[in-house]
């Protein structure tokens, strides 16, 4: 049972290094395809969104208040509100909606 941890650590290290080293060794020149350039540009944003959006609704006591805050935040950001205003408004929406719902 104690040897399993070392196998896990070696496997994790190999995967982490492969993800970082293989693109540098396999792709030598500049990527000219507009599709691949835009795909690689948006991968970090999509990854962050996939991790963040489910947490928004699960971080509150009721999923309804998280969803309301998400909709409010998207609307405020769409109309150009600053990050502080969006975050403050979302917190206020969660506070008020959970006060009403609970």
N, CA, C and O atoms as CSV, one atom per row, in Angstrom:
chain,resi,resn,atom,element,x,y,z
A,1,UNK,N,N,0.818,-1.199,0.000
A,1,UNK,CA,C,0.000,0.000,0.000
A,1,UNK,C,C,0.863,1.266,0.000
A,1,UNK,O,O,0.458,2.285,-0.560
A,2,UNK,N,N,2.040,1.214,0.617
A,2,UNK,CA,C,2.890,2.397,0.671
A,2,UNK,C,C,3.546,2.692,-0.667
A,2,UNK,O,O,3.905,3.839,-0.933
A,3,UNK,N,N,3.709,1.694,-1.507
A,3,UNK,CA,C,4.355,1.914,-2.793
A,3,UNK,C,C,3.419,2.588,-3.785
A,3,UNK,O,O,3.884,3.139,-4.783
A,4,UNK,N,N,2.133,2.561,-3.544
A,4,UNK,CA,C,1.183,3.189,-4.460
A,4,UNK,C,C,1.387,4.692,-4.550
A,4,UNK,O,O,1.229,5.269,-5.626
A,5,UNK,N,N,1.734,5.336,-3.448
A,5,UNK,CA,C,1.896,6.789,-3.462
A,5,UNK,C,C,3.023,7.199,-4.409
A,5,UNK,O,O,2.924,8.229,-5.077
A,6,UNK,N,N,4.080,6.412,-4.474
A,6,UNK,CA,C,5.189,6.743,-5.364
A,6,UNK,C,C,4.805,6.554,-6.824
A,6,UNK,O,O,5.233,7.326,-7.682
A,7,UNK,N,N,4.015,5.553,-7.109
A,7,UNK,CA,C,3.532,5.359,-8.477
A,7,UNK,C,C,2.651,6.532,-8.888
A,7,UNK,O,O,2.750,7.020,-10.013
A,8,UNK,N,N,1.792,6.985,-7.981
A,8,UNK,CA,C,0.929,8.129,-8.272
A,8,UNK,C,C,1.744,9.394,-8.506
A,8,UNK,O,O,1.452,10.159,-9.424
A,9,UNK,N,N,2.754,9.616,-7.690
A,9,UNK,CA,C,3.592,10.807,-7.844
A,9,UNK,C,C,4.371,10.781,-9.163
A,9,UNK,O,O,4.484,11.805,-9.837
A,10,UNK,N,N,4.903,9.621,-9.530
A,10,UNK,CA,C,5.636,9.503,-10.787
A,10,UNK,C,C,4.706,9.709,-11.974
A,10,UNK,O,O,5.064,10.392,-12.934
A,11,UNK,N,N,3.519,9.126,-11.916
A,11,UNK,CA,C,2.550,9.289,-12.993
A,11,UNK,C,C,2.097,10.743,-13.113
A,11,UNK,O,O,1.996,11.269,-14.221
A,12,UNK,N,N,1.827,11.390,-11.989
A,12,UNK,CA,C,1.418,12.795,-12.008
A,12,UNK,C,C,2.530,13.675,-12.578
A,12,UNK,O,O,2.261,14.578,-13.371
A,13,UNK,N,N,3.768,13.418,-12.181
A,13,UNK,CA,C,4.885,14.203,-12.698
A,13,UNK,C,C,5.064,13.997,-14.195
A,13,UNK,O,O,5.326,14.952,-14.926
A,14,UNK,N,N,4.926,12.761,-14.654
A,14,UNK,CA,C,5.075,12.484,-16.075
A,14,UNK,C,C,3.997,13.180,-16.900
A,14,UNK,O,O,4.294,13.741,-17.955
A,15,UNK,N,N,2.763,13.152,-16.438
A,15,UNK,CA,C,1.682,13.802,-17.172
A,15,UNK,C,C,1.877,15.312,-17.184
A,15,UNK,O,O,1.696,15.957,-18.217
A,16,UNK,N,N,2.245,15.878,-16.037
A,16,UNK,CA,C,2.445,17.326,-15.958
A,16,UNK,C,C,3.586,17.776,-16.860
A,16,UNK,O,O,3.461,18.778,-17.564
A,17,UNK,N,N,4.683,17.056,-16.845
A,17,UNK,CA,C,5.804,17.409,-17.711
A,17,UNK,C,C,5.475,17.202,-19.179
A,17,UNK,O,O,5.883,17.999,-20.024
A,18,UNK,N,N,4.743,16.140,-19.493
A,18,UNK,CA,C,4.390,15.879,-20.890
A,18,UNK,C,C,3.522,16.988,-21.457
A,18,UNK,O,O,3.682,17.375,-22.614
A,19,UNK,N,N,2.611,17.497,-20.654
A,19,UNK,CA,C,1.736,18.572,-21.122
A,19,UNK,C,C,2.539,19.828,-21.429
A,19,UNK,O,O,2.189,20.583,-22.335
A,20,UNK,N,N,3.603,20.051,-20.687
A,20,UNK,CA,C,4.386,21.279,-20.884
A,20,UNK,C,C,5.516,21.104,-21.896
A,20,UNK,O,O,5.857,22.047,-22.610
A,21,UNK,N,N,6.089,19.926,-21.961
A,21,UNK,CA,C,7.259,19.725,-22.812
A,21,UNK,C,C,6.881,19.329,-24.236
A,21,UNK,O,O,7.517,19.796,-25.181
A,22,UNK,N,N,5.881,18.495,-24.419
A,22,UNK,CA,C,5.532,18.017,-25.761
A,22,UNK,C,C,5.177,19.132,-26.740
A,22,UNK,O,O,5.652,19.101,-27.876
A,23,UNK,N,N,4.364,20.113,-26.354
A,23,UNK,CA,C,4.092,21.187,-27.334
A,23,UNK,C,C,5.347,21.946,-27.747
A,23,UNK,O,O,5.462,22.366,-28.898
A,24,UNK,N,N,6.286,22.127,-26.827
A,24,UNK,CA,C,7.512,22.847,-27.180
A,24,UNK,C,C,8.408,22.041,-28.112
A,24,UNK,O,O,9.110,22.611,-28.946
A,25,UNK,N,N,8.388,20.731,-27.976
A,25,UNK,CA,C,9.247,19.912,-28.821
A,25,UNK,C,C,8.595,19.548,-30.145
A,25,UNK,O,O,9.294,19.392,-31.147
A,26,UNK,N,N,7.282,19.409,-30.175
A,26,UNK,CA,C,6.610,18.983,-31.402
A,26,UNK,C,C,6.276,20.141,-32.330
A,26,UNK,O,O,6.294,19.985,-33.551
A,27,UNK,N,N,5.975,21.292,-31.764
A,27,UNK,CA,C,5.596,22.453,-32.575
A,27,UNK,C,C,6.772,23.424,-32.575
A,27,UNK,O,O,6.963,24.183,-31.625
A,28,UNK,N,N,7.544,23.393,-33.634
A,28,UNK,CA,C,8.759,24.217,-33.679
A,28,UNK,C,C,8.494,25.614,-34.253
A,28,UNK,O,O,9.040,26.602,-33.762
A,29,UNK,N,N,7.679,25.690,-35.263
A,29,UNK,CA,C,7.444,26.965,-35.919
A,29,UNK,C,C,6.205,27.664,-35.373
A,29,UNK,O,O,5.531,27.169,-34.469
A,30,UNK,N,N,5.931,28.816,-35.944
A,30,UNK,CA,C,4.759,29.574,-35.547
A,30,UNK,C,C,3.501,28.914,-36.113
A,30,UNK,O,O,3.504,28.422,-37.241
A,31,UNK,N,N,2.439,28.908,-35.330
A,31,UNK,CA,C,1.169,28.346,-35.776
A,31,UNK,C,C,0.490,29.374,-36.669
A,31,UNK,O,O,0.211,30.490,-36.233
A,32,UNK,N,N,0.221,29.003,-37.921
A,32,UNK,CA,C,-0.343,29.949,-38.884
A,32,UNK,C,C,-1.851,29.795,-39.070
A,32,UNK,O,O,-2.503,30.702,-39.589
A,33,UNK,N,N,-2.397,28.692,-38.665
A,33,UNK,CA,C,-3.834,28.464,-38.830
A,33,UNK,C,C,-4.622,29.353,-37.861
A,33,UNK,O,O,-4.372,29.360,-36.655
A,34,UNK,N,N,-5.569,30.093,-38.416
A,34,UNK,CA,C,-6.384,30.975,-37.565
A,34,UNK,C,C,-7.224,30.169,-36.591
A,34,UNK,O,O,-7.447,30.602,-35.460
A,35,UNK,N,N,-7.698,28.993,-37.018
A,35,UNK,CA,C,-8.510,28.144,-36.150
A,35,UNK,C,C,-7.713,27.705,-34.931
A,35,UNK,O,O,-8.181,27.856,-33.803
A,36,UNK,N,N,-6.516,27.163,-35.140
A,36,UNK,CA,C,-5.727,26.661,-34.015
A,36,UNK,C,C,-5.242,27.787,-33.119
A,36,UNK,O,O,-5.169,27.621,-31.901
A,37,UNK,N,N,-4.909,28.935,-33.707
A,37,UNK,CA,C,-4.474,30.070,-32.888
A,37,UNK,C,C,-5.607,30.554,-31.992
A,37,UNK,O,O,-5.387,30.819,-30.811
A,38,UNK,N,N,-6.814,30.673,-32.535
A,38,UNK,CA,C,-7.937,31.111,-31.716
A,38,UNK,C,C,-8.332,30.035,-30.716
A,38,UNK,O,O,-8.718,30.356,-29.592
A,39,UNK,N,N,-8.245,28.762,-31.100
A,39,UNK,CA,C,-8.533,27.663,-30.176
A,39,UNK,C,C,-7.586,27.703,-28.982
A,39,UNK,O,O,-8.031,27.618,-27.837
A,40,UNK,N,N,-6.297,27.830,-29.236
A,40,UNK,CA,C,-5.316,27.863,-28.155
A,40,UNK,C,C,-5.425,29.140,-27.324
A,40,UNK,O,O,-5.085,29.141,-26.141
A,41,UNK,N,N,-5.894,30.217,-27.931
A,41,UNK,CA,C,-6.076,31.461,-27.191
A,41,UNK,C,C,-7.206,31.342,-26.174
A,41,UNK,O,O,-7.096,31.861,-25.063
A,42,UNK,N,N,-8.295,30.662,-26.545
A,42,UNK,CA,C,-9.468,30.603,-25.673
A,42,UNK,C,C,-9.490,29.419,-24.714
A,42,UNK,O,O,-10.367,29.360,-23.852
A,43,UNK,N,N,-8.565,28.481,-24.829
A,43,UNK,CA,C,-8.551,27.315,-23.940
A,43,UNK,C,C,-8.465,27.708,-22.459
A,43,UNK,O,O,-9.219,27.147,-21.664
A,44,UNK,N,N,-7.598,28.634,-22.039
A,44,UNK,CA,C,-7.574,28.986,-20.612
A,44,UNK,C,C,-8.885,29.594,-20.115
A,44,UNK,O,O,-9.300,29.325,-18.988
A,45,UNK,N,N,-9.538,30.404,-20.939
A,45,UNK,CA,C,-10.798,31.015,-20.530
A,45,UNK,C,C,-11.900,29.975,-20.379
A,45,UNK,O,O,-12.699,30.041,-19.445
A,46,UNK,N,N,-11.941,29.027,-21.288
A,46,UNK,CA,C,-12.956,27.974,-21.222
A,46,UNK,C,C,-12.721,27.092,-19.999
A,46,UNK,O,O,-13.669,26.707,-19.315
A,47,UNK,N,N,-11.468,26.775,-19.729
A,47,UNK,CA,C,-11.150,25.963,-18.558
A,47,UNK,C,C,-11.558,26.668,-17.280
A,47,UNK,O,O,-12.134,26.045,-16.387
A,48,UNK,N,N,-11.271,27.948,-17.178
A,48,UNK,CA,C,-11.669,28.716,-16.001
A,48,UNK,C,C,-13.186,28.788,-15.873
A,48,UNK,O,O,-13.720,28.684,-14.769
A,49,UNK,N,N,-13.877,28.963,-16.980
A,49,UNK,CA,C,-15.337,29.034,-16.933
A,49,UNK,C,C,-15.950,27.702,-16.518
A,49,UNK,O,O,-16.917,27.669,-15.758
A,50,UNK,N,N,-15.389,26.608,-17.015
A,50,UNK,CA,C,-15.922,25.288,-16.668
A,50,UNK,C,C,-15.754,25.006,-15.183
A,50,UNK,O,O,-16.590,24.331,-14.583
A,51,UNK,N,N,-14.693,25.512,-14.591
A,51,UNK,CA,C,-14.484,25.302,-13.153
A,51,UNK,C,C,-15.276,26.298,-12.309
A,51,UNK,O,O,-15.658,25.976,-11.184
A,52,UNK,N,N,-15.529,27.492,-12.824
A,52,UNK,CA,C,-16.135,28.546,-12.025
A,52,UNK,C,C,-17.657,28.495,-12.021
A,52,UNK,O,O,-18.265,28.618,-10.957
A,53,UNK,N,N,-18.283,28.320,-13.162
A,53,UNK,CA,C,-19.736,28.424,-13.232
A,53,UNK,C,C,-20.482,27.423,-12.353
A,53,UNK,O,O,-21.453,27.819,-11.709
A,54,UNK,N,N,-20.090,26.159,-12.288
A,54,UNK,CA,C,-20.803,25.265,-11.357
A,54,UNK,C,C,-20.609,25.673,-9.896
A,54,UNK,O,O,-21.508,25.493,-9.075
A,55,UNK,N,N,-19.441,26.220,-9.575
A,55,UNK,CA,C,-19.178,26.632,-8.194
A,55,UNK,C,C,-20.029,27.831,-7.789
A,55,UNK,O,O,-20.308,28.016,-6.604
A,56,UNK,N,N,-20.440,28.638,-8.745
A,56,UNK,CA,C,-21.248,29.811,-8.423
A,56,UNK,C,C,-22.581,29.390,-7.823
A,56,UNK,O,O,-23.026,29.967,-6.832
A,57,UNK,N,N,-23.212,28.397,-8.411
A,57,UNK,CA,C,-24.517,27.980,-7.892
A,57,UNK,C,C,-24.394,27.082,-6.667
A,57,UNK,O,O,-25.321,27.016,-5.860
A,58,UNK,N,N,-23.268,26.390,-6.511
A,58,UNK,CA,C,-23.110,25.495,-5.372
A,58,UNK,C,C,-22.528,26.179,-4.144
A,58,UNK,O,O,-22.566,25.604,-3.056
A,59,UNK,N,N,-21.998,27.374,-4.281
A,59,UNK,CA,C,-21.373,28.058,-3.159
A,59,UNK,C,C,-22.400,28.709,-2.235
A,59,UNK,O,O,-22.079,29.044,-1.095
A,60,UNK,N,N,-23.604,28.889,-2.705
A,60,UNK,CA,C,-24.642,29.520,-1.894
A,60,UNK,C,C,-25.502,28.442,-1.240
A,60,UNK,O,O,-25.388,27.257,-1.553
A,61,UNK,N,N,-26.361,28.881,-0.328
A,61,UNK,CA,C,-27.209,27.913,0.364
A,61,UNK,C,C,-28.289,27.350,-0.544
A,61,UNK,O,O,-28.681,26.191,-0.408
A,62,UNK,N,N,-28.765,28.161,-1.459
A,62,UNK,CA,C,-29.749,27.693,-2.428
A,62,UNK,C,C,-29.216,27.961,-3.835
A,62,UNK,O,O,-28.651,29.028,-4.078
A,63,UNK,N,N,-29.379,27.033,-4.752
A,63,UNK,CA,C,-28.910,27.259,-6.122
A,63,UNK,C,C,-29.618,28.428,-6.813
A,63,UNK,O,O,-29.073,29.024,-7.742
A,64,UNK,N,N,-30.817,28.749,-6.364
A,64,UNK,CA,C,-31.562,29.859,-6.976
A,64,UNK,C,C,-30.836,31.179,-6.749
A,64,UNK,O,O,-30.730,31.988,-7.671
A,65,UNK,N,N,-30.335,31.411,-5.540
A,65,UNK,CA,C,-29.635,32.667,-5.260
A,65,UNK,C,C,-28.334,32.759,-6.041
A,65,UNK,O,O,-27.967,33.843,-6.494
A,66,UNK,N,N,-27.629,31.642,-6.209
A,66,UNK,CA,C,-26.425,31.657,-7.026
A,66,UNK,C,C,-26.724,31.933,-8.487
A,66,UNK,O,O,-25.977,32.646,-9.156
A,67,UNK,N,N,-27.813,31.369,-8.979
A,67,UNK,CA,C,-28.202,31.599,-10.369
A,67,UNK,C,C,-28.623,33.049,-10.585
A,67,UNK,O,O,-28.280,33.651,-11.602
A,68,UNK,N,N,-29.363,33.610,-9.631
A,68,UNK,CA,C,-29.744,35.026,-9.735
A,68,UNK,C,C,-28.520,35.933,-9.736
A,68,UNK,O,O,-28.461,36.898,-10.499
A,69,UNK,N,N,-27.542,35.629,-8.884
A,69,UNK,CA,C,-26.316,36.421,-8.854
A,69,UNK,C,C,-25.539,36.277,-10.161
A,69,UNK,O,O,-24.962,37.249,-10.649
A,70,UNK,N,N,-25.522,35.080,-10.727
A,70,UNK,CA,C,-24.848,34.866,-12.003
A,70,UNK,C,C,-25.490,35.696,-13.107
A,70,UNK,O,O,-24.792,36.343,-13.887
A,71,UNK,N,N,-26.809,35.678,-13.172
A,71,UNK,CA,C,-27.520,36.460,-14.188
A,71,UNK,C,C,-27.276,37.951,-13.990
A,71,UNK,O,O,-27.058,38.686,-14.953
A,72,UNK,N,N,-27.314,38.392,-12.737
A,72,UNK,CA,C,-27.051,39.803,-12.434
A,72,UNK,C,C,-25.628,40.192,-12.828
A,72,UNK,O,O,-25.410,41.251,-13.417
A,73,UNK,N,N,-24.665,39.338,-12.503
A,73,UNK,CA,C,-23.275,39.625,-12.848
A,73,UNK,C,C,-23.034,39.669,-14.338
A,73,UNK,O,O,-22.295,40.526,-14.824
A,74,UNK,N,N,-23.647,38.759,-15.069
A,74,UNK,CA,C,-23.499,38.763,-16.525
A,74,UNK,C,C,-24.103,40.034,-17.120
A,74,UNK,O,O,-23.522,40.647,-18.016
A,75,UNK,N,N,-25.278,40.426,-16.613
A,75,UNK,CA,C,-25.931,41.631,-17.134
A,75,UNK,C,C,-25.099,42.877,-16.845
A,75,UNK,O,O,-24.919,43.724,-17.720
A,76,UNK,N,N,-24.597,42.987,-15.625
A,76,UNK,CA,C,-23.792,44.170,-15.288
A,76,UNK,C,C,-22.491,44.208,-16.083
A,76,UNK,O,O,-22.077,45.269,-16.551
A,77,UNK,N,N,-21.847,43.056,-16.236
A,77,UNK,CA,C,-20.603,43.016,-17.006
A,77,UNK,C,C,-20.869,43.323,-18.479
A,77,UNK,O,O,-20.048,43.957,-19.143
A,78,UNK,N,N,-22.011,42.875,-18.985
A,78,UNK,CA,C,-22.366,43.134,-20.382
A,78,UNK,C,C,-22.502,44.634,-20.641
A,78,UNK,O,O,-22.130,45.129,-21.705
A,79,UNK,N,N,-23.041,45.346,-19.652
A,79,UNK,CA,C,-23.237,46.792,-19.819
A,79,UNK,C,C,-22.049,47.612,-19.340
A,79,UNK,O,O,-22.152,48.833,-19.225
A,80,UNK,N,N,-20.919,46.963,-19.059
A,80,UNK,CA,C,-19.676,47.687,-18.820
A,80,UNK,C,C,-19.384,48.069,-17.386
A,80,UNK,O,O,-18.574,48.966,-17.155
A,81,UNK,N,N,-20.003,47.430,-16.418
A,81,UNK,CA,C,-19.703,47.744,-15.021
A,81,UNK,C,C,-18.316,47.217,-14.661
A,81,UNK,O,O,-17.832,46.252,-15.251
A,82,UNK,N,N,-17.690,47.864,-13.690
A,82,UNK,CA,C,-16.361,47.438,-13.265
A,82,UNK,C,C,-16.453,46.131,-12.482
A,82,UNK,O,O,-17.536,45.717,-12.067
A,83,UNK,N,N,-15.318,45.499,-12.289
A,83,UNK,CA,C,-15.276,44.229,-11.584
A,83,UNK,C,C,-15.756,44.383,-10.145
A,83,UNK,O,O,-16.461,43.514,-9.629
A,84,UNK,N,N,-15.383,45.474,-9.499
A,84,UNK,CA,C,-15.827,45.707,-8.129
A,84,UNK,C,C,-17.344,45.859,-8.048
A,84,UNK,O,O,-17.977,45.304,-7.149
A,85,UNK,N,N,-17.923,46.601,-8.975
A,85,UNK,CA,C,-19.373,46.790,-8.975
A,85,UNK,C,C,-20.109,45.480,-9.244
A,85,UNK,O,O,-21.143,45.206,-8.634
A,86,UNK,N,N,-19.579,44.678,-10.153
A,86,UNK,CA,C,-20.203,43.389,-10.451
A,86,UNK,C,C,-20.141,42.481,-9.228
A,86,UNK,O,O,-21.139,41.857,-8.870
A,87,UNK,N,N,-18.975,42.401,-8.584
A,87,UNK,CA,C,-18.825,41.539,-7.416
A,87,UNK,C,C,-19.703,42.008,-6.261
A,87,UNK,O,O,-20.329,41.194,-5.582
A,88,UNK,N,N,-19.747,43.317,-6.040
A,88,UNK,CA,C,-20.580,43.854,-4.952
A,88,UNK,C,C,-22.061,43.605,-5.219
A,88,UNK,O,O,-22.800,43.229,-4.309
A,89,UNK,N,N,-22.494,43.808,-6.447
A,89,UNK,CA,C,-23.902,43.581,-6.784
A,89,UNK,C,C,-24.266,42.105,-6.654
A,89,UNK,O,O,-25.352,41.779,-6.176
A,90,UNK,N,N,-23.380,41.219,-7.068
A,90,UNK,CA,C,-23.653,39.779,-6.949
A,90,UNK,C,C,-23.755,39.366,-5.480
A,90,UNK,O,O,-24.626,38.577,-5.113
A,91,UNK,N,N,-22.870,39.898,-4.648
A,91,UNK,CA,C,-22.948,39.602,-3.212
A,91,UNK,C,C,-24.257,40.109,-2.631
A,91,UNK,O,O,-24.883,39.429,-1.817
A,92,UNK,N,N,-24.668,41.286,-3.041
A,92,UNK,CA,C,-25.923,41.855,-2.552
A,92,UNK,C,C,-27.124,41.029,-3.022
A,92,UNK,O,O,-28.062,40.813,-2.254
A,93,UNK,N,N,-27.103,40.574,-4.254
A,93,UNK,CA,C,-28.189,39.738,-4.779
A,93,UNK,C,C,-28.274,38.435,-4.000
A,93,UNK,O,O,-29.371,37.996,-3.655
A,94,UNK,N,N,-27.141,37.811,-3.718
A,94,UNK,CA,C,-27.149,36.565,-2.948
A,94,UNK,C,C,-27.674,36.812,-1.542
A,94,UNK,O,O,-28.480,36.031,-1.037
A,95,UNK,N,N,-27.228,37.889,-0.906
A,95,UNK,CA,C,-27.669,38.203,0.453
A,95,UNK,C,C,-29.182,38.421,0.513
A,95,UNK,O,O,-29.862,37.869,1.377
A,96,UNK,N,N,-29.696,39.226,-0.408
A,96,UNK,CA,C,-31.123,39.539,-0.402
A,96,UNK,C,C,-31.962,38.317,-0.781
A,96,UNK,O,O,-32.988,38.050,-0.154
A,97,UNK,N,N,-31.532,37.580,-1.799
A,97,UNK,CA,C,-32.330,36.426,-2.226
A,97,UNK,C,C,-32.320,35.312,-1.185
A,97,UNK,O,O,-33.336,34.640,-1.010
A,98,UNK,N,N,-31.222,35.098,-0.499
A,98,UNK,CA,C,-31.222,34.085,0.556
A,98,UNK,C,C,-31.976,34.560,1.785
A,98,UNK,O,O,-32.544,33.746,2.513
A,99,UNK,N,N,-31.992,35.852,2.024
A,99,UNK,CA,C,-32.797,36.393,3.129
A,99,UNK,C,C,-34.287,36.159,2.862
A,99,UNK,O,O,-35.048,35.833,3.773
A,100,UNK,N,N,-34.691,36.332,1.597
A,100,UNK,CA,C,-36.093,36.144,1.231
A,100,UNK,C,C,-36.453,34.658,1.172
A,100,UNK,O,O,-37.496,34.245,1.677
A,101,UNK,N,N,-35.583,33.863,0.552
A,101,UNK,CA,C,-35.886,32.448,0.352
A,101,UNK,C,C,-35.786,31.625,1.627
A,101,UNK,O,O,-36.515,30.645,1.780
A,102,UNK,N,N,-34.914,31.992,2.533
A,102,UNK,CA,C,-34.738,31.214,3.755
A,102,UNK,C,C,-35.400,31.938,4.862
A,102,UNK,O,O,-35.383,31.471,6.001
